[in-house]
């Protein structure tokens, strides 16, 4: 009998593309506007420093969830249930929690509900990859074509929140939706309402149901011995005996501290600088320019890596961090400078993170590659981002002093200087002339 467990490659790629689109639509819908929303609903009776602390703690939940997610995937999802079933259950549970986040009226409830939603969502980032690899006949060639739909999903979420939902607010909310909306709906800025969370909750529910229809992806680690240290990537810690890799790992952690500020405050900033009036586009829509540039620079990665080498690429990504924050500092009233700062996200992400992942794969022994990637993820999306979200409220408070105005220019310059210091240290200390050919990127 023919094997019907896997659909033909084009059909599989189409179905997996839908999964990826919805996966990142869920995250993109709320992650970008959340800082602006929190600054609206929790500002009354609180100082700017207190609101910044609420925002930092909220964004820090993703970092905590990112640290815990590998434990869940490795200890539960890889051993007991098919991947598509785990995905469906997690997204349905996440939908309910995101709806709770949307209705939360105090910071404590908001934090714990968002943390719970993150604990449901973050494991799915690895699971959608695993499910995809199971269904693709040539993953190295086909997976990038599937994964790009995730970036498109994030872009679509930003355009929906930044451009489509404001039109809905202008036209008037349907009677069934209006009582659910919190925030400044009268201002017609959807990012200042809980609509993005309601949208994410509905999309998560749709994705949860869709996942149950995907072909079977059986657990692969059943019966295998595994340790918490291995799941967190700590058994790759011996790689730090290499000066080059240790320098890269330390720089990865440190550069993610200023990175956290971009995710937490950039949307709020460009919105406050009246980007809507300058360009006729909502700030969430403008923020999607970063993902658009990410796709473009990703196409150039093989050429750049083989020609310039790992160190130059990593330095290029880090210097883009510096340039981005300098543009923010001096471009508050200039549309092209704000847009350029957002577009630089493509270089920041592709040149540093993607190059770093490829470099890690290159230097780690085959038996430690997964653990090494886990270690770098722990240092960046986990520890680095968490520390950054703890640090930026203190920096803003220190720079503001007793003033009423938010210290935007010195704030961005402080993190530009921090990124520049990390970049200079990395340039001086990193010694590895490796170049990666296009065959290592395929």
DRENDO-1510 file (C-alpha; in Angstrom, 1 decimal, always signed):
<recs>
REC; n; res; u; v; w
REC; 1; UNK; +0.0; +0.0; +0.0 .
REC; 2; UNK; +1.3; +3.5; -0.7 .
REC; 3; UNK; +2.5; +5.6; +2.2 .
REC; 4; UNK; -0.2; +8.3; +2.8 .
REC; 5; UNK; +1.2; +9.6; +6.1 .
REC; 6; UNK; +3.1; +12.4; +4.2 .
REC; 7; UNK; +1.3; +14.5; +1.6 .
REC; 8; UNK; +3.2; +15.3; -1.7 .
REC; 9; UNK; +5.9; +18.0; -1.1 .
REC; 10; UNK; +4.0; +20.9; -2.7 .
REC; 11; UNK; +0.9; +20.2; -0.7 .
REC; 12; UNK; +3.0; +19.7; +2.5 .
REC; 13; UNK; +4.8; +23.0; +1.9 .
REC; 14; UNK; +1.5; +24.8; +1.4 .
REC; 15; UNK; +0.0; +23.4; +4.6 .
REC; 16; UNK; +3.1; +24.1; +6.6 .
REC; 17; UNK; +3.3; +27.6; +5.2 .
REC; 18; UNK; -0.2; +28.3; +6.5 .
REC; 19; UNK; +0.9; +27.0; +9.9 .
REC; 20; UNK; +4.0; +29.2; +9.9 .
REC; 21; UNK; +2.0; +32.2; +8.8 .
REC; 22; UNK; -0.5; +31.9; +11.7 .
REC; 23; UNK; +2.3; +31.0; +14.2 .
REC; 24; UNK; +4.1; +34.3; +13.7 .
REC; 25; UNK; +0.9; +36.3; +13.2 .
REC; 26; UNK; -0.1; +35.4; +16.7 .
REC; 27; UNK; +3.2; +36.7; +18.2 .
REC; 28; UNK; +3.5; +39.7; +15.9 .
REC; 29; UNK; -0.1; +40.9; +16.6 .
REC; 30; UNK; +0.6; +41.7; +20.3 .
REC; 31; UNK; +4.4; +41.8; +20.8 .
REC; 32; UNK; +5.0; +45.1; +18.9 .
REC; 33; UNK; +2.1; +47.2; +20.2 .
REC; 34; UNK; +2.2; +45.9; +23.8 .
REC; 35; UNK; +4.5; +48.7; +25.2 .
REC; 36; UNK; +2.3; +51.4; +23.8 .
REC; 37; UNK; -0.8; +49.7; +25.2 .
REC; 38; UNK; +0.7; +49.3; +28.7 .
REC; 39; UNK; +1.7; +52.9; +28.6 .
REC; 40; UNK; -1.9; +53.8; +28.0 .
REC; 41; UNK; -3.9; +51.5; +30.3 .
REC; 42; UNK; -1.6; +51.6; +33.3 .
REC; 43; UNK; -0.3; +55.2; +33.3 .
REC; 44; UNK; -2.9; +56.7; +35.5 .
REC; 45; UNK; -1.6; +57.5; +38.9 .
REC; 46; UNK; +1.8; +56.0; +38.2 .
REC; 47; UNK; +5.2; +57.6; +37.4 .
REC; 48; UNK; +6.9; +57.0; +34.1 .
REC; 49; UNK; +9.5; +54.9; +35.9 .
REC; 50; UNK; +6.8; +52.7; +37.3 .
REC; 51; UNK; +5.1; +52.3; +33.9 .
REC; 52; UNK; +8.5; +51.4; +32.3 .
REC; 53; UNK; +9.0; +48.8; +35.0 .
REC; 54; UNK; +5.6; +47.3; +34.1 .
REC; 55; UNK; +6.6; +47.3; +30.4 .
REC; 56; UNK; +10.0; +45.8; +31.1 .
REC; 57; UNK; +8.5; +43.0; +33.2 .
REC; 58; UNK; +5.9; +42.2; +30.6 .
REC; 59; UNK; +8.5; +41.9; +27.8 .
REC; 60; UNK; +10.6; +39.9; +30.2 .
REC; 61; UNK; +8.0; +37.1; +30.3 .
REC; 62; UNK; +9.0; +36.0; +26.8 .
REC; 63; UNK; +12.6; +35.6; +27.9 .
REC; 64; UNK; +11.6; +33.5; +30.9 .
REC; 65; UNK; +9.4; +31.4; +28.7 .
REC; 66; UNK; +12.2; +31.0; +26.2 .
REC; 67; UNK; +14.4; +29.6; +28.9 .
REC; 68; UNK; +11.8; +27.1; +30.1 .
REC; 69; UNK; +10.5; +26.1; +26.6 .
REC; 70; UNK; +13.4; +23.7; +25.8 .
REC; 71; UNK; +12.7; +21.8; +28.9 .
REC; 72; UNK; +9.0; +21.3; +27.9 .
REC; 73; UNK; +9.9; +20.3; +24.3 .
REC; 74; UNK; +12.6; +17.9; +25.3 .
REC; 75; UNK; +11.0; +16.4; +28.4 .
REC; 76; UNK; +7.4; +16.2; +27.2 .
REC; 77; UNK; +6.7; +17.0; +23.5 .
REC; 78; UNK; +9.6; +14.8; +22.2 .
REC; 79; UNK; +8.6; +11.8; +24.3 .
REC; 80; UNK; +4.8; +11.4; +24.7 .
REC; 81; UNK; +2.6; +13.0; +22.1 .
REC; 82; UNK; +2.7; +13.7; +18.4 .
REC; 83; UNK; +4.0; +17.2; +17.6 .
REC; 84; UNK; +0.8; +18.4; +15.8 .
REC; 85; UNK; -1.3; +17.4; +18.8 .
REC; 86; UNK; +1.0; +19.2; +21.3 .
REC; 87; UNK; +0.9; +22.3; +19.0 .
REC; 88; UNK; -2.9; +22.2; +18.9 .
REC; 89; UNK; -3.3; +21.9; +22.6 .
REC; 90; UNK; -0.8; +24.6; +23.4 .
REC; 91; UNK; -2.3; +27.1; +20.9 .
REC; 92; UNK; -5.8; +26.5; +22.2 .
REC; 93; UNK; -4.7; +27.0; +25.8 .
REC; 94; UNK; -2.7; +30.0; +24.7 .
REC; 95; UNK; -5.8; +31.5; +23.0 .
REC; 96; UNK; -7.7; +31.4; +26.3 .
REC; 97; UNK; -4.8; +32.9; +28.2 .
REC; 98; UNK; -4.4; +35.7; +25.6 .
REC; 99; UNK; -8.0; +36.5; +26.0 .
REC; 100; UNK; -7.4; +36.8; +29.7 .
REC; 101; UNK; -4.5; +39.1; +29.0 .
REC; 102; UNK; -6.7; +41.3; +26.9 .
REC; 103; UNK; -9.2; +41.7; +29.7 .
REC; 104; UNK; -6.7; +42.2; +32.6 .
REC; 105; UNK; -7.2; +45.5; +34.3 .
REC; 106; UNK; -4.2; +45.5; +36.7 .
REC; 107; UNK; -0.5; +44.9; +36.1 .
REC; 108; UNK; -0.2; +41.8; +38.4 .
REC; 109; UNK; -2.9; +39.9; +36.6 .
REC; 110; UNK; -1.6; +41.0; +33.2 .
REC; 111; UNK; +1.9; +39.8; +34.1 .
REC; 112; UNK; +1.0; +36.4; +35.3 .
REC; 113; UNK; -1.5; +35.7; +32.5 .
REC; 114; UNK; +1.1; +36.9; +29.9 .
REC; 115; UNK; +3.7; +34.7; +31.4 .
REC; 116; UNK; +1.4; +31.7; +31.2 .
REC; 117; UNK; +0.5; +32.5; +27.6 .
REC; 118; UNK; +4.2; +32.7; +26.9 .
REC; 119; UNK; +4.9; +29.3; +28.4 .
REC; 120; UNK; +2.3; +28.0; +26.0 .
REC; 121; UNK; +3.6; +29.8; +23.0 .
REC; 122; UNK; +7.4; +29.6; +23.2 .
REC; 123; UNK; +7.6; +25.8; +23.0 .
REC; 124; UNK; +5.6; +26.0; +19.7 .
REC; 125; UNK; +8.5; +27.9; +18.0 .
REC; 126; UNK; +10.6; +24.8; +18.1 .
REC; 127; UNK; +7.7; +22.4; +17.5 .
REC; 128; UNK; +6.6; +24.1; +14.2 .
REC; 129; UNK; +10.1; +23.5; +13.0 .
REC; 130; UNK; +10.1; +19.9; +14.1 .
REC; 131; UNK; +6.7; +19.3; +12.5 .
REC; 132; UNK; +7.9; +20.9; +9.3 .
REC; 133; UNK; +11.1; +18.8; +9.1 .
REC; 134; UNK; +9.0; +15.7; +9.5 .
REC; 135; UNK; +6.8; +16.5; +6.5 .
REC; 136; UNK; +9.4; +17.8; +4.0 .
REC; 137; UNK; +11.3; +15.4; +1.7 .
REC; 138; UNK; +14.3; +17.8; +1.4 .
REC; 139; UNK; +14.3; +20.0; +4.5 .
REC; 140; UNK; +17.5; +21.9; +3.8 .
REC; 141; UNK; +16.1; +23.2; +0.5 .
REC; 142; UNK; +12.4; +23.3; +1.3 .
REC; 143; UNK; +12.3; +24.6; +4.9 .
REC; 144; UNK; +13.4; +28.2; +4.1 .
REC; 145; UNK; +10.5; +28.5; +1.7 .
REC; 146; UNK; +8.2; +27.4; +4.5 .
REC; 147; UNK; +9.8; +29.5; +7.2 .
REC; 148; UNK; +9.6; +32.7; +5.2 .
REC; 149; UNK; +5.8; +32.5; +5.6 .
REC; 150; UNK; +6.4; +33.1; +9.3 .
REC; 151; UNK; +8.1; +36.4; +8.5 .
REC; 152; UNK; +5.2; +37.2; +6.2 .
REC; 153; UNK; +2.8; +36.4; +9.0 .
REC; 154; UNK; +4.6; +38.8; +11.3 .
REC; 155; UNK; +4.4; +41.5; +8.6 .
REC; 156; UNK; +0.7; +40.9; +8.0 .
REC; 157; UNK; +0.0; +41.2; +11.8 .
REC; 158; UNK; +1.8; +44.5; +11.9 .
REC; 159; UNK; -0.2; +45.9; +8.9 .
REC; 160; UNK; -3.4; +44.6; +10.4 .
REC; 161; UNK; -2.8; +46.3; +13.7 .
REC; 162; UNK; -1.2; +49.4; +12.3 .
REC; 163; UNK; -3.5; +50.1; +9.3 .
REC; 164; UNK; -6.6; +47.9; +9.2 .
REC; 165; UNK; -7.8; +47.9; +12.8 .
REC; 166; UNK; -7.6; +51.7; +13.0 .
REC; 167; UNK; -10.0; +51.8; +10.1 .
REC; 168; UNK; -12.3; +49.6; +12.1 .
REC; 169; UNK; -12.1; +51.9; +15.1 .
REC; 170; UNK; -12.9; +54.9; +12.8 .
REC; 171; UNK; -15.9; +53.1; +11.3 .
REC; 172; UNK; -17.1; +51.9; +14.7 .
REC; 173; UNK; -16.7; +48.6; +16.5 .
REC; 174; UNK; -19.3; +45.9; +16.0 .
REC; 175; UNK; -21.7; +45.6; +19.0 .
REC; 176; UNK; -20.3; +42.2; +19.9 .
REC; 177; UNK; -16.7; +43.5; +20.1 .
REC; 178; UNK; -17.1; +46.9; +21.6 .
REC; 179; UNK; -17.7; +45.8; +25.2 .
REC; 180; UNK; -14.4; +43.7; +25.1 .
REC; 181; UNK; -12.2; +46.6; +24.2 .
REC; 182; UNK; -10.0; +48.3; +26.7 .
REC; 183; UNK; -7.7; +51.3; +26.2 .
REC; 184; UNK; -7.9; +54.4; +24.1 .
REC; 185; UNK; -10.2; +53.3; +21.4 .
REC; 186; UNK; -11.4; +56.8; +20.8 .
REC; 187; UNK; -8.0; +57.8; +19.6 .
REC; 188; UNK; -8.3; +55.3; +16.7 .
REC; 189; UNK; -4.9; +53.9; +17.4 .
REC; 190; UNK; -5.4; +50.2; +17.7 .
REC; 191; UNK; -2.0; +49.8; +19.4 .
REC; 192; UNK; -3.3; +51.7; +22.4 .
REC; 193; UNK; -6.2; +49.2; +22.9 .
REC; 194; UNK; -6.4; +45.5; +23.7 .
REC; 195; UNK; -7.6; +44.7; +20.2 .
REC; 196; UNK; -4.1; +43.2; +19.2 .
REC; 197; UNK; -4.5; +40.7; +22.1 .
REC; 198; UNK; -8.0; +39.9; +21.1 .
REC; 199; UNK; -6.8; +39.4; +17.5 .
REC; 200; UNK; -3.9; +37.2; +18.7 .
REC; 201; UNK; -6.3; +35.1; +20.9 .
REC; 202; UNK; -8.7; +34.5; +17.9 .
REC; 203; UNK; -5.8; +33.6; +15.6 .
REC; 204; UNK; -4.2; +31.3; +18.2 .
REC; 205; UNK; -7.6; +29.4; +18.5 .
REC; 206; UNK; -7.8; +29.1; +14.7 .
REC; 207; UNK; -4.2; +27.8; +14.6 .
REC; 208; UNK; -4.9; +25.3; +17.4 .
REC; 209; UNK; -7.7; +23.8; +15.5 .
REC; 210; UNK; -5.7; +23.8; +12.3 .
REC; 211; UNK; -2.8; +21.9; +13.9 .
REC; 212; UNK; -5.1; +18.9; +14.6 .
REC; 213; UNK; -5.5; +18.6; +10.8 .
REC; 214; UNK; -1.8; +18.3; +10.1 .
REC; 215; UNK; -0.2; +14.9; +9.2 .
REC; 216; UNK; +1.2; +12.9; +12.1 .
REC; 217; UNK; +4.5; +13.9; +13.6 .
REC; 218; UNK; +5.3; +11.2; +16.1 .
REC; 219; UNK; +7.5; +11.8; +19.2 .
REC; 220; UNK; +11.1; +11.0; +18.4 .
REC; 221; UNK; +12.8; +10.9; +21.8 .
REC; 222; UNK; +10.7; +8.2; +23.4 .
REC; 223; UNK; +12.9; +5.9; +25.5 .
REC; 224; UNK; +16.0; +8.1; +25.1 .
REC; 225; UNK; +17.9; +9.3; +28.1 .
REC; 226; UNK; +18.0; +13.1; +28.5 .
REC; 227; UNK; +19.1; +15.6; +31.1 .
REC; 228; UNK; +18.1; +19.1; +32.0 .
REC; 229; UNK; +21.6; +20.2; +31.4 .
REC; 230; UNK; +21.5; +18.9; +27.8 .
REC; 231; UNK; +18.1; +20.5; +27.1 .
REC; 232; UNK; +19.4; +23.9; +28.2 .
REC; 233; UNK; +22.6; +23.5; +26.2 .
REC; 234; UNK; +24.8; +23.3; +29.2 .
REC; 235; UNK; +26.6; +20.2; +28.1 .
REC; 236; UNK; +28.1; +22.4; +25.3 .
REC; 237; UNK; +29.7; +24.6; +27.9 .
REC; 238; UNK; +33.1; +23.0; +27.2 .
REC; 239; UNK; +33.1; +24.9; +23.9 .
REC; 240; UNK; +33.8; +28.0; +25.9 .
REC; 241; UNK; +37.3; +26.8; +26.3 .
REC; 242; UNK; +37.9; +28.1; +22.8 .
REC; 243; UNK; +38.6; +31.8; +23.1 .
REC; 244; UNK; +36.9; +32.6; +19.9 .
REC; 245; UNK; +33.7; +30.9; +20.8 .
REC; 246; UNK; +33.8; +32.3; +24.4 .
REC; 247; UNK; +34.2; +35.8; +22.9 .
REC; 248; UNK; +31.3; +35.2; +20.6 .
REC; 249; UNK; +29.1; +33.8; +23.4 .
REC; 250; UNK; +29.8; +36.7; +25.7 .
REC; 251; UNK; +29.2; +39.3; +23.0 .
REC; 252; UNK; +25.9; +37.5; +22.1 .
REC; 253; UNK; +24.7; +37.9; +25.7 .
REC; 254; UNK; +25.8; +41.5; +26.0 .
REC; 255; UNK; +24.5; +42.8; +22.7 .
REC; 256; UNK; +21.0; +41.4; +23.5 .
REC; 257; UNK; +20.8; +43.8; +26.5 .
REC; 258; UNK; +20.4; +46.8; +24.3 .
REC; 259; UNK; +18.4; +44.7; +21.8 .
REC; 260; UNK; +15.6; +44.3; +24.4 .
REC; 261; UNK; +15.0; +48.1; +24.2 .
REC; 262; UNK; +14.2; +47.9; +20.5 .
REC; 263; UNK; +11.4; +45.4; +21.1 .
REC; 264; UNK; +10.1; +47.1; +24.2 .
REC; 265; UNK; +10.2; +50.8; +23.3 .
REC; 266; UNK; +10.8; +51.4; +19.5 .
REC; 267; UNK; +7.1; +51.2; +18.6 .
REC; 268; UNK; +6.0; +53.5; +21.4 .
REC; 269; UNK; +8.7; +55.9; +20.4 .
REC; 270; UNK; +8.0; +56.2; +16.7 .
REC; 271; UNK; +4.3; +56.4; +17.5 .
REC; 272; UNK; +5.0; +59.3; +19.9 .
REC; 273; UNK; +7.1; +61.0; +17.2 .
REC; 274; UNK; +3.9; +61.2; +15.1 .
REC; 275; UNK; +5.0; +58.7; +12.4 .
REC; 276; UNK; +1.3; +58.4; +11.5 .
REC; 277; UNK; +1.1; +62.1; +10.6 .
REC; 278; UNK; +4.4; +62.0; +8.7 .
REC; 279; UNK; +3.8; +58.9; +6.5 .
REC; 280; UNK; +0.1; +58.1; +6.9 .
REC; 281; UNK; +1.0; +54.7; +8.3 .
REC; 282; UNK; +0.5; +53.4; +11.8 .
REC; 283; UNK; +3.6; +52.7; +13.8 .
REC; 284; UNK; +3.0; +48.9; +13.8 .
REC; 285; UNK; +2.9; +49.0; +10.0 .
REC; 286; UNK; +6.2; +50.9; +9.9 .
REC; 287; UNK; +7.7; +48.4; +12.3 .
REC; 288; UNK; +7.1; +45.7; +9.7 .
REC; 289; UNK; +9.7; +47.4; +7.5 .
REC; 290; UNK; +12.3; +45.6; +9.7 .
REC; 291; UNK; +10.9; +42.2; +8.8 .
REC; 292; UNK; +10.7; +43.2; +5.1 .
REC; 293; UNK; +14.4; +44.1; +5.1 .
REC; 294; UNK; +15.1; +40.9; +7.0 .
REC; 295; UNK; +13.8; +38.9; +4.0 .
REC; 296; UNK; +15.9; +40.9; +1.6 .
REC; 297; UNK; +19.2; +40.6; +3.5 .
REC; 298; UNK; +18.6; +36.9; +4.1 .
REC; 299; UNK; +18.8; +36.4; +0.3 .
REC; 300; UNK; +22.2; +38.1; +0.3 .
REC; 301; UNK; +23.6; +36.1; +3.2 .
REC; 302; UNK; +25.3; +33.4; +1.2 .
REC; 303; UNK; +27.2; +35.9; -0.9 .
REC; 304; UNK; +28.3; +38.1; +2.1 .
REC; 305; UNK; +29.3; +35.2; +4.3 .
REC; 306; UNK; +31.5; +33.5; +1.7 .
REC; 307; UNK; +33.1; +36.9; +0.7 .
REC; 308; UNK; +33.5; +38.7; +4.0 .
REC; 309; UNK; +33.7; +35.9; +6.7 .
REC; 310; UNK; +32.0; +35.5; +10.0 .
REC; 311; UNK; +33.8; +38.2; +12.0 .
REC; 312; UNK; +33.0; +40.9; +9.5 .
REC; 313; UNK; +29.3; +39.8; +9.3 .
REC; 314; UNK; +28.9; +39.8; +13.1 .
REC; 315; UNK; +30.5; +43.2; +13.4 .
REC; 316; UNK; +28.2; +44.5; +10.6 .
REC; 317; UNK; +25.2; +43.3; +12.6 .
REC; 318; UNK; +26.5; +44.9; +15.8 .
REC; 319; UNK; +27.4; +48.2; +14.1 .
REC; 320; UNK; +23.8; +48.3; +12.8 .
REC; 321; UNK; +22.6; +48.2; +16.4 .
REC; 322; UNK; +24.7; +51.3; +17.1 .
REC; 323; UNK; +23.5; +53.1; +13.9 .
REC; 324; UNK; +19.9; +52.2; +14.6 .
REC; 325; UNK; +19.9; +53.8; +18.1 .
REC; 326; UNK; +21.8; +56.9; +16.9 .
REC; 327; UNK; +19.2; +57.4; +14.2 .
REC; 328; UNK; +16.4; +57.1; +16.8 .
REC; 329; UNK; +18.2; +59.6; +19.0 .
REC; 330; UNK; +18.6; +62.3; +16.4 .
REC; 331; UNK; +15.7; +61.5; +14.0 .
REC; 332; UNK; +12.7; +62.0; +16.2 .
REC; 333; UNK; +11.2; +64.6; +13.8 .
REC; 334; UNK; +12.5; +63.1; +10.6 .
REC; 335; UNK; +10.6; +60.3; +8.9 .
REC; 336; UNK; +13.4; +58.9; +6.8 .
REC; 337; UNK; +15.7; +58.6; +9.9 .
REC; 338; UNK; +13.0; +56.7; +11.8 .
REC; 339; UNK; +12.3; +54.4; +8.9 .
REC; 340; UNK; +16.0; +53.8; +8.3 .
REC; 341; UNK; +16.4; +52.8; +11.9 .
REC; 342; UNK; +13.6; +50.3; +11.6 .
REC; 343; UNK; +14.9; +48.9; +8.3 .
REC; 344; UNK; +18.3; +48.3; +9.9 .
REC; 345; UNK; +16.6; +45.5; +11.8 .
REC; 346; UNK; +17.2; +43.3; +8.8 .
REC; 347; UNK; +21.0; +43.7; +9.1 .
REC; 348; UNK; +20.9; +43.5; +12.9 .
REC; 349; UNK; +19.0; +40.2; +12.9 .
REC; 350; UNK; +20.4; +38.4; +9.8 .
REC; 351; UNK; +24.1; +39.5; +10.1 .
REC; 352; UNK; +24.3; +38.8; +13.8 .
REC; 353; UNK; +21.8; +36.1; +14.7 .
REC; 354; UNK; +21.7; +34.1; +11.6 .
REC; 355; UNK; +25.5; +34.3; +11.1 .
REC; 356; UNK; +25.9; +33.4; +14.8 .
REC; 357; UNK; +23.7; +30.3; +14.4 .
REC; 358; UNK; +25.7; +29.2; +11.4 .
REC; 359; UNK; +29.0; +29.9; +13.2 .
REC; 360; UNK; +27.9; +27.9; +16.2 .
REC; 361; UNK; +26.9; +25.0; +13.9 .
REC; 362; UNK; +30.3; +25.2; +12.2 .
REC; 363; UNK; +32.5; +25.1; +15.4 .
REC; 364; UNK; +30.5; +22.6; +17.5 .
REC; 365; UNK; +31.1; +18.9; +17.1 .
REC; 366; UNK; +28.1; +17.1; +15.5 .
REC; 367; UNK; +27.1; +15.5; +18.8 .
REC; 368; UNK; +26.9; +18.9; +20.5 .
REC; 369; UNK; +25.4; +21.1; +17.7 .
REC; 370; UNK; +21.9; +21.1; +19.2 .
REC; 371; UNK; +23.2; +21.7; +22.7 .
REC; 372; UNK; +25.4; +24.5; +21.4 .
REC; 373; UNK; +22.5; +26.2; +19.7 .
REC; 374; UNK; +20.5; +25.8; +22.9 .
REC; 375; UNK; +23.3; +27.5; +24.9 .
REC; 376; UNK; +23.4; +30.5; +22.5 .
REC; 377; UNK; +19.6; +30.8; +22.6 .
REC; 378; UNK; +19.7; +30.7; +26.4 .
REC; 379; UNK; +22.3; +33.5; +26.4 .
REC; 380; UNK; +20.5; +35.7; +23.9 .
REC; 381; UNK; +16.7; +35.3; +23.8 .
REC; 382; UNK; +16.8; +34.2; +27.4 .
REC; 383; UNK; +19.4; +35.8; +29.7 .
REC; 384; UNK; +20.3; +38.8; +27.5 .
REC; 385; UNK; +16.8; +39.9; +26.7 .
REC; 386; UNK; +15.7; +39.4; +30.3 .
REC; 387; UNK; +18.5; +41.5; +31.7 .
REC; 388; UNK; +17.8; +44.2; +29.0 .
REC; 389; UNK; +14.2; +44.4; +30.1 .
REC; 390; UNK; +15.2; +44.9; +33.7 .
REC; 391; UNK; +17.9; +47.5; +32.9 .
REC; 392; UNK; +16.1; +49.9; +30.6 .
REC; 393; UNK; +13.6; +51.2; +33.1 .
REC; 394; UNK; +16.4; +52.1; +35.5 .
REC; 395; UNK; +18.4; +53.8; +32.7 .
REC; 396; UNK; +15.3; +55.9; +31.7 .
REC; 397; UNK; +14.7; +56.8; +35.3 .
REC; 398; UNK; +18.3; +57.8; +35.9 .
REC; 399; UNK; +18.3; +60.0; +32.7 .
REC; 400; UNK; +15.0; +61.6; +33.4 .
REC; 401; UNK; +15.7; +62.6; +36.9 .
REC; 402; UNK; +12.7; +64.7; +38.2 .
REC; 403; UNK; +11.7; +65.8; +34.8 .
REC; 404; UNK; +8.3; +65.2; +33.2 .
REC; 405; UNK; +9.4; +64.5; +29.7 .
REC; 406; UNK; +10.7; +61.1; +28.7 .
REC; 407; UNK; +14.5; +61.3; +28.0 .
REC; 408; UNK; +14.3; +59.8; +24.5 .
REC; 409; UNK; +17.5; +61.2; +23.1 .
REC; 410; UNK; +19.9; +60.4; +25.9 .
REC; 411; UNK; +18.0; +57.1; +26.4 .
REC; 412; UNK; +18.7; +56.0; +22.8 .
REC; 413; UNK; +22.3; +57.3; +22.9 .
REC; 414; UNK; +23.0; +55.4; +26.1 .
REC; 415; UNK; +22.1; +52.1; +24.4 .
REC; 416; UNK; +24.0; +53.2; +21.3 .
REC; 417; UNK; +27.1; +53.6; +23.4 .
REC; 418; UNK; +26.5; +50.3; +25.2 .
REC; 419; UNK; +26.2; +48.5; +21.8 .
REC; 420; UNK; +29.3; +50.4; +20.6 .
REC; 421; UNK; +31.3; +49.2; +23.6 .
REC; 422; UNK; +30.3; +45.6; +23.0 .
REC; 423; UNK; +31.2; +45.9; +19.3 .
REC; 424; UNK; +34.6; +47.4; +20.0 .
REC; 425; UNK; +35.4; +44.7; +22.6 .
REC; 426; UNK; +34.3; +42.0; +20.2 .
REC; 427; UNK; +36.4; +43.4; +17.3 .
REC; 428; UNK; +39.5; +43.4; +19.5 .
REC; 429; UNK; +39.0; +40.0; +21.1 .
REC; 430; UNK; +37.5; +37.8; +18.5 .
REC; 431; UNK; +40.1; +35.8; +16.4 .
REC; 432; UNK; +38.6; +33.4; +13.9 .
REC; 433; UNK; +39.1; +34.0; +10.2 .
REC; 434; UNK; +36.5; +31.4; +9.2 .
REC; 435; UNK; +34.4; +31.9; +6.1 .
REC; 436; UNK; +31.2; +29.9; +5.4 .
REC; 437; UNK; +30.5; +28.7; +1.9 .
REC; 438; UNK; +27.0; +28.7; +0.4 .
REC; 439; UNK; +26.9; +24.9; +0.9 .
REC; 440; UNK; +26.9; +25.5; +4.7 .
REC; 441; UNK; +23.9; +27.9; +4.4 .
REC; 442; UNK; +21.7; +25.8; +2.3 .
</recs>
